[in-house]
Amino acid sequence: MLPLHAGFSASLLIFQFLWTWNDLLVGLVFTSPESAPITVFIRDQLRQFGSNLEVIAPAAFMSMIVPLIVFFAFQRYFVQGLLAGSIK
């Protein structure tokens, strides 16, 4: 069971990190406007600039960099977690 645990734990870590990173409600409720996360910033820019994608698209791209780094760092463990127990 222990060899299968590493892949499962890494998969769980990736999903939990992405869930927390993309959670807009936590950023709106528990932070002040001066220290709001990037998801709150993008939402505020949507309200202010609306259809100006040249302002919103770079912010959205910047918010994707950290989750991509986490995913590629743990990709090997993620695949192991998905395939755990399927091959003897």
PDB file with one MODEL, atoms N, CA, C and O in Angstrom:
MODEL        1
ATOM      1  N   MET A   1       0.802  -1.178   0.000  1.00  0.00           N
ATOM      2  CA  MET A   1       0.000   0.000   0.000  1.00  0.00           C
ATOM      3  C   MET A   1       0.859   1.262   0.000  1.00  0.00           C
ATOM      4  O   MET A   1       0.479   2.262  -0.609  1.00  0.00           O
ATOM      5  N   LEU A   2       1.994   1.233   0.663  1.00  0.00           N
ATOM      6  CA  LEU A   2       2.835   2.419   0.740  1.00  0.00           C
ATOM      7  C   LEU A   2       3.389   2.866  -0.618  1.00  0.00           C
ATOM      8  O   LEU A   2       3.462   4.071  -0.857  1.00  0.00           O
ATOM      9  N   PRO A   3       3.783   1.960  -1.518  1.00  0.00           N
ATOM     10  CA  PRO A   3       4.239   2.447  -2.822  1.00  0.00           C
ATOM     11  C   PRO A   3       3.150   3.164  -3.609  1.00  0.00           C
ATOM     12  O   PRO A   3       3.455   4.077  -4.377  1.00  0.00           O
ATOM     13  N   LEU A   4       1.898   2.779  -3.441  1.00  0.00           N
ATOM     14  CA  LEU A   4       0.801   3.432  -4.144  1.00  0.00           C
ATOM     15  C   LEU A   4       0.417   4.758  -3.496  1.00  0.00           C
ATOM     16  O   LEU A   4      -0.269   5.573  -4.113  1.00  0.00           O
ATOM     17  N   HIS A   5       0.847   4.977  -2.272  1.00  0.00           N
ATOM     18  CA  HIS A   5       0.455   6.169  -1.526  1.00  0.00           C
ATOM     19  C   HIS A   5       1.066   7.448  -2.098  1.00  0.00           C
ATOM     20  O   HIS A   5       0.422   8.495  -2.041  1.00  0.00           O
ATOM     21  N   ALA A   6       2.267   7.407  -2.640  1.00  0.00           N
ATOM     22  CA  ALA A   6       2.930   8.621  -3.144  1.00  0.00           C
ATOM     23  C   ALA A   6       2.164   9.231  -4.307  1.00  0.00           C
ATOM     24  O   ALA A   6       1.955  10.443  -4.343  1.00  0.00           O
ATOM     25  N   GLY A   7       1.752   8.416  -5.243  1.00  0.00           N
ATOM     26  CA  GLY A   7       1.000   8.936  -6.387  1.00  0.00           C
ATOM     27  C   GLY A   7      -0.344   9.497  -5.979  1.00  0.00           C
ATOM     28  O   GLY A   7      -0.766  10.545  -6.468  1.00  0.00           O
ATOM     29  N   PHE A   8      -1.017   8.796  -5.078  1.00  0.00           N
ATOM     30  CA  PHE A   8      -2.309   9.276  -4.593  1.00  0.00           C
ATOM     31  C   PHE A   8      -2.163  10.597  -3.853  1.00  0.00           C
ATOM     32  O   PHE A   8      -2.957  11.515  -4.060  1.00  0.00           O
ATOM     33  N   SER A   9      -1.163  10.701  -3.001  1.00  0.00           N
ATOM     34  CA  SER A   9      -0.955  11.925  -2.231  1.00  0.00           C
ATOM     35  C   SER A   9      -0.621  13.103  -3.142  1.00  0.00           C
ATOM     36  O   SER A   9      -1.110  14.212  -2.928  1.00  0.00           O
ATOM     37  N   ALA A  10       0.207  12.869  -4.154  1.00  0.00           N
ATOM     38  CA  ALA A  10       0.553  13.942  -5.083  1.00  0.00           C
ATOM     39  C   ALA A  10      -0.672  14.382  -5.881  1.00  0.00           C
ATOM     40  O   ALA A  10      -0.864  15.579  -6.100  1.00  0.00           O
ATOM     41  N   SER A  11      -1.493  13.448  -6.313  1.00  0.00           N
ATOM     42  CA  SER A  11      -2.722  13.803  -7.033  1.00  0.00           C
ATOM     43  C   SER A  11      -3.644  14.630  -6.150  1.00  0.00           C
ATOM     44  O   SER A  11      -4.206  15.630  -6.594  1.00  0.00           O
ATOM     45  N   LEU A  12      -3.795  14.216  -4.913  1.00  0.00           N
ATOM     46  CA  LEU A  12      -4.626  14.957  -3.978  1.00  0.00           C
ATOM     47  C   LEU A  12      -4.056  16.347  -3.724  1.00  0.00           C
ATOM     48  O   LEU A  12      -4.813  17.314  -3.642  1.00  0.00           O
ATOM     49  N   LEU A  13      -2.753  16.463  -3.599  1.00  0.00           N
ATOM     50  CA  LEU A  13      -2.103  17.746  -3.390  1.00  0.00           C
ATOM     51  C   LEU A  13      -2.350  18.680  -4.573  1.00  0.00           C
ATOM     52  O   LEU A  13      -2.648  19.858  -4.376  1.00  0.00           O
ATOM     53  N   ILE A  14      -2.231  18.171  -5.794  1.00  0.00           N
ATOM     54  CA  ILE A  14      -2.456  18.994  -6.984  1.00  0.00           C
ATOM     55  C   ILE A  14      -3.889  19.500  -7.025  1.00  0.00           C
ATOM     56  O   ILE A  14      -4.117  20.691  -7.240  1.00  0.00           O
ATOM     57  N   PHE A  15      -4.858  18.614  -6.822  1.00  0.00           N
ATOM     58  CA  PHE A  15      -6.252  19.030  -6.878  1.00  0.00           C
ATOM     59  C   PHE A  15      -6.604  20.001  -5.760  1.00  0.00           C
ATOM     60  O   PHE A  15      -7.338  20.962  -5.989  1.00  0.00           O
ATOM     61  N   GLN A  16      -6.098  19.767  -4.563  1.00  0.00           N
ATOM     62  CA  GLN A  16      -6.387  20.675  -3.449  1.00  0.00           C
ATOM     63  C   GLN A  16      -5.759  22.037  -3.684  1.00  0.00           C
ATOM     64  O   GLN A  16      -6.382  23.057  -3.393  1.00  0.00           O
ATOM     65  N   PHE A  17      -4.543  22.077  -4.202  1.00  0.00           N
ATOM     66  CA  PHE A  17      -3.894  23.351  -4.495  1.00  0.00           C
ATOM     67  C   PHE A  17      -4.673  24.122  -5.548  1.00  0.00           C
ATOM     68  O   PHE A  17      -4.892  25.324  -5.394  1.00  0.00           O
ATOM     69  N   LEU A  18      -5.095  23.452  -6.619  1.00  0.00           N
ATOM     70  CA  LEU A  18      -5.843  24.138  -7.670  1.00  0.00           C
ATOM     71  C   LEU A  18      -7.192  24.622  -7.160  1.00  0.00           C
ATOM     72  O   LEU A  18      -7.641  25.704  -7.537  1.00  0.00           O
ATOM     73  N   TRP A  19      -7.837  23.846  -6.320  1.00  0.00           N
ATOM     74  CA  TRP A  19      -9.122  24.249  -5.770  1.00  0.00           C
ATOM     75  C   TRP A  19      -8.947  25.515  -4.921  1.00  0.00           C
ATOM     76  O   TRP A  19      -9.739  26.451  -5.031  1.00  0.00           O
ATOM     77  N   THR A  20      -7.924  25.539  -4.087  1.00  0.00           N
ATOM     78  CA  THR A  20      -7.684  26.698  -3.237  1.00  0.00           C
ATOM     79  C   THR A  20      -7.218  27.903  -4.053  1.00  0.00           C
ATOM     80  O   THR A  20      -7.642  29.026  -3.780  1.00  0.00           O
ATOM     81  N   TRP A  21      -6.372  27.695  -5.026  1.00  0.00           N
ATOM     82  CA  TRP A  21      -5.844  28.784  -5.851  1.00  0.00           C
ATOM     83  C   TRP A  21      -6.962  29.479  -6.620  1.00  0.00           C
ATOM     84  O   TRP A  21      -6.960  30.704  -6.741  1.00  0.00           O
ATOM     85  N   ASN A  22      -7.900  28.723  -7.131  1.00  0.00           N
ATOM     86  CA  ASN A  22      -8.961  29.285  -7.958  1.00  0.00           C
ATOM     87  C   ASN A  22     -10.191  29.702  -7.170  1.00  0.00           C
ATOM     88  O   ASN A  22     -11.195  30.088  -7.769  1.00  0.00           O
ATOM     89  N   ASP A  23     -10.145  29.638  -5.853  1.00  0.00           N
ATOM     90  CA  ASP A  23     -11.317  29.936  -5.044  1.00  0.00           C
ATOM     91  C   ASP A  23     -11.488  31.444  -4.902  1.00  0.00           C
ATOM     92  O   ASP A  23     -10.736  32.094  -4.175  1.00  0.00           O
ATOM     93  N   LEU A  24     -12.463  31.990  -5.586  1.00  0.00           N
ATOM     94  CA  LEU A  24     -12.726  33.423  -5.560  1.00  0.00           C
ATOM     95  C   LEU A  24     -13.410  33.838  -4.262  1.00  0.00           C
ATOM     96  O   LEU A  24     -13.135  34.916  -3.734  1.00  0.00           O
ATOM     97  N   LEU A  25     -14.295  32.997  -3.746  1.00  0.00           N
ATOM     98  CA  LEU A  25     -15.067  33.366  -2.572  1.00  0.00           C
ATOM     99  C   LEU A  25     -14.182  33.580  -1.341  1.00  0.00           C
ATOM    100  O   LEU A  25     -14.411  34.515  -0.574  1.00  0.00           O
ATOM    101  N   VAL A  26     -13.192  32.739  -1.146  1.00  0.00           N
ATOM    102  CA  VAL A  26     -12.289  32.896  -0.001  1.00  0.00           C
ATOM    103  C   VAL A  26     -11.526  34.211  -0.121  1.00  0.00           C
ATOM    104  O   VAL A  26     -11.335  34.912   0.872  1.00  0.00           O
ATOM    105  N   GLY A  27     -11.096  34.543  -1.320  1.00  0.00           N
ATOM    106  CA  GLY A  27     -10.391  35.806  -1.522  1.00  0.00           C
ATOM    107  C   GLY A  27     -11.276  37.011  -1.288  1.00  0.00           C
ATOM    108  O   GLY A  27     -10.805  38.042  -0.807  1.00  0.00           O
ATOM    109  N   LEU A  28     -12.551  36.897  -1.620  1.00  0.00           N
ATOM    110  CA  LEU A  28     -13.469  38.012  -1.411  1.00  0.00           C
ATOM    111  C   LEU A  28     -13.827  38.195   0.060  1.00  0.00           C
ATOM    112  O   LEU A  28     -13.971  39.323   0.532  1.00  0.00           O
ATOM    113  N   VAL A  29     -13.971  37.093   0.778  1.00  0.00           N
ATOM    114  CA  VAL A  29     -14.473  37.169   2.148  1.00  0.00           C
ATOM    115  C   VAL A  29     -13.357  37.435   3.159  1.00  0.00           C
ATOM    116  O   VAL A  29     -13.528  38.267   4.050  1.00  0.00           O
ATOM    117  N   PHE A  30     -12.235  36.757   3.040  1.00  0.00           N
ATOM    118  CA  PHE A  30     -11.239  36.776   4.099  1.00  0.00           C
ATOM    119  C   PHE A  30     -10.069  37.725   3.890  1.00  0.00           C
ATOM    120  O   PHE A  30      -9.182  37.785   4.741  1.00  0.00           O
ATOM    121  N   THR A  31     -10.036  38.459   2.805  1.00  0.00           N
ATOM    122  CA  THR A  31      -8.909  39.356   2.590  1.00  0.00           C
ATOM    123  C   THR A  31      -9.377  40.792   2.483  1.00  0.00           C
ATOM    124  O   THR A  31     -10.543  41.074   2.209  1.00  0.00           O
ATOM    125  N   SER A  32      -8.450  41.671   2.704  1.00  0.00           N
ATOM    126  CA  SER A  32      -8.745  43.091   2.524  1.00  0.00           C
ATOM    127  C   SER A  32      -8.464  43.463   1.068  1.00  0.00           C
ATOM    128  O   SER A  32      -7.750  42.733   0.379  1.00  0.00           O
ATOM    129  N   PRO A  33      -9.002  44.566   0.593  1.00  0.00           N
ATOM    130  CA  PRO A  33      -8.758  44.943  -0.813  1.00  0.00           C
ATOM    131  C   PRO A  33      -7.279  45.191  -1.136  1.00  0.00           C
ATOM    132  O   PRO A  33      -6.866  45.043  -2.286  1.00  0.00           O
ATOM    133  N   GLU A  34      -6.488  45.563  -0.136  1.00  0.00           N
ATOM    134  CA  GLU A  34      -5.061  45.815  -0.386  1.00  0.00           C
ATOM    135  C   GLU A  34      -4.267  44.527  -0.601  1.00  0.00           C
ATOM    136  O   GLU A  34      -3.250  44.533  -1.294  1.00  0.00           O
ATOM    137  N   SER A  35      -4.731  43.420  -0.008  1.00  0.00           N
ATOM    138  CA  SER A  35      -3.980  42.169  -0.111  1.00  0.00           C
ATOM    139  C   SER A  35      -4.806  41.061  -0.757  1.00  0.00           C
ATOM    140  O   SER A  35      -4.644  39.889  -0.418  1.00  0.00           O
ATOM    141  N   ALA A  36      -5.677  41.418  -1.670  1.00  0.00           N
ATOM    142  CA  ALA A  36      -6.541  40.431  -2.317  1.00  0.00           C
ATOM    143  C   ALA A  36      -5.741  39.567  -3.293  1.00  0.00           C
ATOM    144  O   ALA A  36      -4.778  40.046  -3.891  1.00  0.00           O
ATOM    145  N   PRO A  37      -6.126  38.302  -3.459  1.00  0.00           N
ATOM    146  CA  PRO A  37      -5.439  37.441  -4.427  1.00  0.00           C
ATOM    147  C   PRO A  37      -5.745  37.862  -5.866  1.00  0.00           C
ATOM    148  O   PRO A  37      -6.596  38.717  -6.115  1.00  0.00           O
ATOM    149  N   ILE A  38      -5.041  37.249  -6.790  1.00  0.00           N
ATOM    150  CA  ILE A  38      -5.142  37.658  -8.185  1.00  0.00           C
ATOM    151  C   ILE A  38      -6.522  37.382  -8.783  1.00  0.00           C
ATOM    152  O   ILE A  38      -6.932  38.077  -9.712  1.00  0.00           O
ATOM    153  N   THR A  39      -7.242  36.389  -8.275  1.00  0.00           N
ATOM    154  CA  THR A  39      -8.581  36.134  -8.800  1.00  0.00           C
ATOM    155  C   THR A  39      -9.524  37.291  -8.498  1.00  0.00           C
ATOM    156  O   THR A  39     -10.370  37.634  -9.324  1.00  0.00           O
ATOM    157  N   VAL A  40      -9.386  37.889  -7.329  1.00  0.00           N
ATOM    158  CA  VAL A  40     -10.201  39.051  -6.982  1.00  0.00           C
ATOM    159  C   VAL A  40      -9.799  40.239  -7.849  1.00  0.00           C
ATOM    160  O   VAL A  40     -10.658  41.003  -8.290  1.00  0.00           O
ATOM    161  N   PHE A  41      -8.512  40.397  -8.095  1.00  0.00           N
ATOM    162  CA  PHE A  41      -8.026  41.478  -8.952  1.00  0.00           C
ATOM    163  C   PHE A  41      -8.604  41.364 -10.362  1.00  0.00           C
ATOM    164  O   PHE A  41      -9.033  42.361 -10.944  1.00  0.00           O
ATOM    165  N   ILE A  42      -8.615  40.150 -10.909  1.00  0.00           N
ATOM    166  CA  ILE A  42      -9.156  39.949 -12.261  1.00  0.00           C
ATOM    167  C   ILE A  42     -10.646  40.260 -12.287  1.00  0.00           C
ATOM    168  O   ILE A  42     -11.136  40.862 -13.242  1.00  0.00           O
ATOM    169  N   ARG A  43     -11.364  39.859 -11.257  1.00  0.00           N
ATOM    170  CA  ARG A  43     -12.796  40.163 -11.202  1.00  0.00           C
ATOM    171  C   ARG A  43     -13.032  41.670 -11.143  1.00  0.00           C
ATOM    172  O   ARG A  43     -13.942  42.183 -11.793  1.00  0.00           O
ATOM    173  N   ASP A  44     -12.219  42.374 -10.368  1.00  0.00           N
ATOM    174  CA  ASP A  44     -12.359  43.829 -10.299  1.00  0.00           C
ATOM    175  C   ASP A  44     -12.045  44.483 -11.640  1.00  0.00           C
ATOM    176  O   ASP A  44     -12.689  45.459 -12.026  1.00  0.00           O
ATOM    177  N   GLN A  45     -11.057  43.945 -12.348  1.00  0.00           N
ATOM    178  CA  GLN A  45     -10.731  44.490 -13.658  1.00  0.00           C
ATOM    179  C   GLN A  45     -11.842  44.227 -14.662  1.00  0.00           C
ATOM    180  O   GLN A  45     -12.089  45.051 -15.543  1.00  0.00           O
ATOM    181  N   LEU A  46     -12.512  43.096 -14.541  1.00  0.00           N
ATOM    182  CA  LEU A  46     -13.651  42.806 -15.413  1.00  0.00           C
ATOM    183  C   LEU A  46     -14.762  43.824 -15.210  1.00  0.00           C
ATOM    184  O   LEU A  46     -15.389  44.271 -16.170  1.00  0.00           O
ATOM    185  N   ARG A  47     -14.999  44.186 -13.962  1.00  0.00           N
ATOM    186  CA  ARG A  47     -16.030  45.183 -13.696  1.00  0.00           C
ATOM    187  C   ARG A  47     -15.626  46.538 -14.242  1.00  0.00           C
ATOM    188  O   ARG A  47     -16.467  47.268 -14.768  1.00  0.00           O
ATOM    189  N   GLN A  48     -14.337  46.893 -14.125  1.00  0.00           N
ATOM    190  CA  GLN A  48     -13.891  48.219 -14.517  1.00  0.00           C
ATOM    191  C   GLN A  48     -13.695  48.332 -16.025  1.00  0.00           C
ATOM    192  O   GLN A  48     -14.128  49.314 -16.628  1.00  0.00           O
ATOM    193  N   PHE A  49     -13.052  47.348 -16.642  1.00  0.00           N
ATOM    194  CA  PHE A  49     -12.699  47.451 -18.049  1.00  0.00           C
ATOM    195  C   PHE A  49     -13.630  46.675 -18.968  1.00  0.00           C
ATOM    196  O   PHE A  49     -13.659  46.942 -20.169  1.00  0.00           O
ATOM    197  N   GLY A  50     -14.381  45.734 -18.447  1.00  0.00           N
ATOM    198  CA  GLY A  50     -15.390  45.018 -19.221  1.00  0.00           C
ATOM    199  C   GLY A  50     -14.852  44.275 -20.418  1.00  0.00           C
ATOM    200  O   GLY A  50     -14.429  43.126 -20.291  1.00  0.00           O
ATOM    201  N   SER A  51     -14.858  44.890 -21.555  1.00  0.00           N
ATOM    202  CA  SER A  51     -14.496  44.192 -22.791  1.00  0.00           C
ATOM    203  C   SER A  51     -13.057  44.427 -23.228  1.00  0.00           C
ATOM    204  O   SER A  51     -12.692  44.011 -24.328  1.00  0.00           O
ATOM    205  N   ASN A  52     -12.242  45.059 -22.437  1.00  0.00           N
ATOM    206  CA  ASN A  52     -10.840  45.300 -22.799  1.00  0.00           C
ATOM    207  C   ASN A  52      -9.997  44.070 -22.467  1.00  0.00           C
ATOM    208  O   ASN A  52      -9.449  43.952 -21.371  1.00  0.00           O
ATOM    209  N   LEU A  53      -9.907  43.174 -23.419  1.00  0.00           N
ATOM    210  CA  LEU A  53      -9.167  41.932 -23.178  1.00  0.00           C
ATOM    211  C   LEU A  53      -7.672  42.144 -23.077  1.00  0.00           C
ATOM    212  O   LEU A  53      -6.978  41.291 -22.524  1.00  0.00           O
ATOM    213  N   GLU A  54      -7.145  43.250 -23.589  1.00  0.00           N
ATOM    214  CA  GLU A  54      -5.702  43.494 -23.488  1.00  0.00           C
ATOM    215  C   GLU A  54      -5.276  43.761 -22.053  1.00  0.00           C
ATOM    216  O   GLU A  54      -4.085  43.702 -21.747  1.00  0.00           O
ATOM    217  N   VAL A  55      -6.223  44.054 -21.164  1.00  0.00           N
ATOM    218  CA  VAL A  55      -5.920  44.228 -19.744  1.00  0.00           C
ATOM    219  C   VAL A  55      -6.174  42.928 -18.974  1.00  0.00           C
ATOM    220  O   VAL A  55      -5.403  42.575 -18.082  1.00  0.00           O
ATOM    221  N   ILE A  56      -7.235  42.231 -19.313  1.00  0.00           N
ATOM    222  CA  ILE A  56      -7.659  41.060 -18.552  1.00  0.00           C
ATOM    223  C   ILE A  56      -6.868  39.803 -18.937  1.00  0.00           C
ATOM    224  O   ILE A  56      -6.551  38.989 -18.069  1.00  0.00           O
ATOM    225  N   ALA A  57      -6.548  39.636 -20.213  1.00  0.00           N
ATOM    226  CA  ALA A  57      -5.856  38.428 -20.671  1.00  0.00           C
ATOM    227  C   ALA A  57      -4.474  38.254 -20.037  1.00  0.00           C
ATOM    228  O   ALA A  57      -4.157  37.141 -19.618  1.00  0.00           O
ATOM    229  N   PRO A  58      -3.634  39.289 -19.942  1.00  0.00           N
ATOM    230  CA  PRO A  58      -2.341  39.074 -19.266  1.00  0.00           C
ATOM    231  C   PRO A  58      -2.486  38.702 -17.787  1.00  0.00           C
ATOM    232  O   PRO A  58      -1.705  37.907 -17.265  1.00  0.00           O
ATOM    233  N   ALA A  59      -3.479  39.275 -17.122  1.00  0.00           N
ATOM    234  CA  ALA A  59      -3.692  38.924 -15.711  1.00  0.00           C
ATOM    235  C   ALA A  59      -4.137  37.473 -15.580  1.00  0.00           C
ATOM    236  O   ALA A  59      -3.695  36.765 -14.675  1.00  0.00           O
ATOM    237  N   ALA A  60      -5.006  37.030 -16.475  1.00  0.00           N
ATOM    238  CA  ALA A  60      -5.440  35.629 -16.443  1.00  0.00           C
ATOM    239  C   ALA A  60      -4.271  34.698 -16.745  1.00  0.00           C
ATOM    240  O   ALA A  60      -4.145  33.640 -16.128  1.00  0.00           O
ATOM    241  N   PHE A  61      -3.421  35.082 -17.682  1.00  0.00           N
ATOM    242  CA  PHE A  61      -2.247  34.264 -17.991  1.00  0.00           C
ATOM    243  C   PHE A  61      -1.306  34.189 -16.801  1.00  0.00           C
ATOM    244  O   PHE A  61      -0.768  33.123 -16.500  1.00  0.00           O
ATOM    245  N   MET A  62      -1.102  35.313 -16.120  1.00  0.00           N
ATOM    246  CA  MET A  62      -0.228  35.320 -14.946  1.00  0.00           C
ATOM    247  C   MET A  62      -0.802  34.448 -13.822  1.00  0.00           C
ATOM    248  O   MET A  62      -0.050  33.830 -13.068  1.00  0.00           O
ATOM    249  N   SER A  63      -2.118  34.400 -13.715  1.00  0.00           N
ATOM    250  CA  SER A  63      -2.710  33.570 -12.669  1.00  0.00           C
ATOM    251  C   SER A  63      -2.589  32.083 -12.995  1.00  0.00           C
ATOM    252  O   SER A  63      -2.715  31.249 -12.099  1.00  0.00           O
ATOM    253  N   MET A  64      -2.347  31.737 -14.257  1.00  0.00           N
ATOM    254  CA  MET A  64      -2.199  30.330 -14.643  1.00  0.00           C
ATOM    255  C   MET A  64      -0.774  29.820 -14.484  1.00  0.00           C
ATOM    256  O   MET A  64      -0.559  28.608 -14.497  1.00  0.00           O
ATOM    257  N   ILE A  65       0.194  30.697 -14.337  1.00  0.00           N
ATOM    258  CA  ILE A  65       1.595  30.267 -14.298  1.00  0.00           C
ATOM    259  C   ILE A  65       1.886  29.391 -13.080  1.00  0.00           C
ATOM    260  O   ILE A  65       2.497  28.332 -13.221  1.00  0.00           O
ATOM    261  N   VAL A  66       1.462  29.808 -11.900  1.00  0.00           N
ATOM    262  CA  VAL A  66       1.764  29.039 -10.684  1.00  0.00           C
ATOM    263  C   VAL A  66       1.107  27.655 -10.711  1.00  0.00           C
ATOM    264  O   VAL A  66       1.784  26.673 -10.407  1.00  0.00           O
ATOM    265  N   PRO A  67      -0.196  27.527 -11.064  1.00  0.00           N
ATOM    266  CA  PRO A  67      -0.757  26.168 -11.145  1.00  0.00           C
ATOM    267  C   PRO A  67      -0.067  25.291 -12.190  1.00  0.00           C
ATOM    268  O   PRO A  67       0.068  24.085 -11.984  1.00  0.00           O
ATOM    269  N   LEU A  68       0.367  25.870 -13.294  1.00  0.00           N
ATOM    270  CA  LEU A  68       1.094  25.074 -14.287  1.00  0.00           C
ATOM    271  C   LEU A  68       2.433  24.593 -13.750  1.00  0.00           C
ATOM    272  O   LEU A  68       2.834  23.460 -14.016  1.00  0.00           O
ATOM    273  N   ILE A  69       3.123  25.431 -13.007  1.00  0.00           N
ATOM    274  CA  ILE A  69       4.395  25.022 -12.405  1.00  0.00           C
ATOM    275  C   ILE A  69       4.175  23.876 -11.419  1.00  0.00           C
ATOM    276  O   ILE A  69       4.932  22.907 -11.405  1.00  0.00           O
ATOM    277  N   VAL A  70       3.130  23.995 -10.593  1.00  0.00           N
ATOM    278  CA  VAL A  70       2.822  22.927  -9.632  1.00  0.00           C
ATOM    279  C   VAL A  70       2.463  21.639 -10.361  1.00  0.00           C
ATOM    280  O   VAL A  70       2.925  20.562  -9.985  1.00  0.00           O
ATOM    281  N   PHE A  71       1.638  21.746 -11.403  1.00  0.00           N
ATOM    282  CA  PHE A  71       1.241  20.542 -12.125  1.00  0.00           C
ATOM    283  C   PHE A  71       2.435  19.872 -12.796  1.00  0.00           C
ATOM    284  O   PHE A  71       2.589  18.656 -12.690  1.00  0.00           O
ATOM    285  N   PHE A  72       3.279  20.632 -13.479  1.00  0.00           N
ATOM    286  CA  PHE A  72       4.418  20.021 -14.160  1.00  0.00           C
ATOM    287  C   PHE A  72       5.451  19.492 -13.176  1.00  0.00           C
ATOM    288  O   PHE A  72       6.169  18.543 -13.492  1.00  0.00           O
ATOM    289  N   ALA A  73       5.539  20.086 -11.990  1.00  0.00           N
ATOM    290  CA  ALA A  73       6.475  19.578 -10.986  1.00  0.00           C
ATOM    291  C   ALA A  73       6.020  18.217 -10.449  1.00  0.00           C
ATOM    292  O   ALA A  73       6.849  17.364 -10.131  1.00  0.00           O
ATOM    293  N   PHE A  74       4.698  18.016 -10.351  1.00  0.00           N
ATOM    294  CA  PHE A  74       4.162  16.773  -9.800  1.00  0.00           C
ATOM    295  C   PHE A  74       3.497  15.904 -10.858  1.00  0.00           C
ATOM    296  O   PHE A  74       2.734  15.001 -10.515  1.00  0.00           O
ATOM    297  N   GLN A  75       3.764  16.151 -12.124  1.00  0.00           N
ATOM    298  CA  GLN A  75       3.100  15.407 -13.198  1.00  0.00           C
ATOM    299  C   GLN A  75       3.377  13.910 -13.120  1.00  0.00           C
ATOM    300  O   GLN A  75       2.473  13.099 -13.322  1.00  0.00           O
ATOM    301  N   ARG A  76       4.589  13.553 -12.836  1.00  0.00           N
ATOM    302  CA  ARG A  76       4.946  12.139 -12.759  1.00  0.00           C
ATOM    303  C   ARG A  76       4.142  11.434 -11.661  1.00  0.00           C
ATOM    304  O   ARG A  76       3.642  10.327 -11.860  1.00  0.00           O
ATOM    305  N   TYR A  77       4.027  12.084 -10.512  1.00  0.00           N
ATOM    306  CA  TYR A  77       3.252  11.512  -9.411  1.00  0.00           C
ATOM    307  C   TYR A  77       1.758  11.507  -9.719  1.00  0.00           C
ATOM    308  O   TYR A  77       1.031  10.614  -9.284  1.00  0.00           O
ATOM    309  N   PHE A  78       1.304  12.511 -10.472  1.00  0.00           N
ATOM    310  CA  PHE A  78      -0.104  12.591 -10.850  1.00  0.00           C
ATOM    311  C   PHE A  78      -0.495  11.403 -11.716  1.00  0.00           C
ATOM    312  O   PHE A  78      -1.544  10.794 -11.503  1.00  0.00           O
ATOM    313  N   VAL A  79       0.342  11.073 -12.687  1.00  0.00           N
ATOM    314  CA  VAL A  79       0.072   9.924 -13.561  1.00  0.00           C
ATOM    315  C   VAL A  79       0.142   8.632 -12.761  1.00  0.00           C
ATOM    316  O   VAL A  79      -0.667   7.730 -12.977  1.00  0.00           O
ATOM    317  N   GLN A  80       1.091   8.530 -11.846  1.00  0.00           N
ATOM    318  CA  GLN A  80       1.170   7.345 -10.992  1.00  0.00           C
ATOM    319  C   GLN A  80      -0.080   7.199 -10.148  1.00  0.00           C
ATOM    320  O   GLN A  80      -0.565   6.085  -9.952  1.00  0.00           O
ATOM    321  N   GLY A  81      -0.610   8.303  -9.645  1.00  0.00           N
ATOM    322  CA  GLY A  81      -1.806   8.263  -8.828  1.00  0.00           C
ATOM    323  C   GLY A  81      -3.029   7.850  -9.640  1.00  0.00           C
ATOM    324  O   GLY A  81      -3.911   7.160  -9.129  1.00  0.00           O
ATOM    325  N   LEU A  82      -3.084   8.271 -10.907  1.00  0.00           N
ATOM    326  CA  LEU A  82      -4.199   7.883 -11.750  1.00  0.00           C
ATOM    327  C   LEU A  82      -4.151   6.408 -12.122  1.00  0.00           C
ATOM    328  O   LEU A  82      -5.183   5.748 -12.233  1.00  0.00           O
ATOM    329  N   LEU A  83      -2.950   5.908 -12.310  1.00  0.00           N
ATOM    330  CA  LEU A  83      -2.785   4.520 -12.743  1.00  0.00           C
ATOM    331  C   LEU A  83      -2.545   3.556 -11.584  1.00  0.00           C
ATOM    332  O   LEU A  83      -2.337   2.366 -11.818  1.00  0.00           O
ATOM    333  N   ALA A  84      -2.568   4.035 -10.349  1.00  0.00           N
ATOM    334  CA  ALA A  84      -2.260   3.201  -9.195  1.00  0.00           C
ATOM    335  C   ALA A  84      -3.252   2.048  -9.079  1.00  0.00           C
ATOM    336  O   ALA A  84      -4.466   2.249  -9.055  1.00  0.00           O
ATOM    337  N   GLY A  85      -2.715   0.861  -9.010  1.00  0.00           N
ATOM    338  CA  GLY A  85      -3.546  -0.319  -8.827  1.00  0.00           C
ATOM    339  C   GLY A  85      -4.138  -0.879 -10.104  1.00  0.00           C
ATOM    340  O   GLY A  85      -4.769  -1.936 -10.072  1.00  0.00           O
ATOM    341  N   SER A  86      -3.953  -0.202 -11.231  1.00  0.00           N
ATOM    342  CA  SER A  86      -4.542  -0.710 -12.463  1.00  0.00           C
ATOM    343  C   SER A  86      -3.652  -1.761 -13.152  1.00  0.00           C
ATOM    344  O   SER A  86      -4.136  -2.584 -13.928  1.00  0.00           O
ATOM    345  N   ILE A  87      -2.367  -1.718 -12.857  1.00  0.00           N
ATOM    346  CA  ILE A  87      -1.430  -2.654 -13.473  1.00  0.00           C
ATOM    347  C   ILE A  87      -0.747  -3.450 -12.365  1.00  0.00           C
ATOM    348  O   ILE A  87      -0.259  -2.888 -11.385  1.00  0.00           O
ATOM    349  N   LYS A  88      -0.725  -4.755 -12.540  1.00  0.00           N
ATOM    350  CA  LYS A  88      -0.060  -5.599 -11.523  1.00  0.00           C
ATOM    351  C   LYS A  88       1.363  -5.859 -11.877  1.00  0.00           C
ATOM    352  O   LYS A  88       2.067  -6.546 -11.138  1.00  0.00           O
TER     353      LYS A  88
ENDMDL
END
